[in-house]
């Protein structure tokens, strides 16, 4: 989380594509249950963001986070 967003749950990338603690894009957010929490990761609670990210991690491992996942 520190690597992706600097621990900021409201973080938005400079392009606006990646959002929240783990910088989820819209497709990832929707695919792993994010819409149950909010329209985008940066609008969801920390708990909601972590639940969605856990779902994604269980399905795909570290692949959604290629740079930070290596660390």
HELIX and SHEET records of a PDB file:
HELIX    1   1 UNK A    2  UNK A    5  1                                   4    
HELIX    2   2 UNK A   26  UNK A   31  1                                   6    
HELIX    3   3 UNK A   34  UNK A   36  5                                   3    
HELIX    4   4 UNK A   41  UNK A   43  5                                   3    
HELIX    5   5 UNK A   46  UNK A   60  1                                  15    
HELIX    6   6 UNK A   61  UNK A   65  5                                   5    
HELIX    7   7 UNK A   66  UNK A   70  1                                   5    
END                                                                             
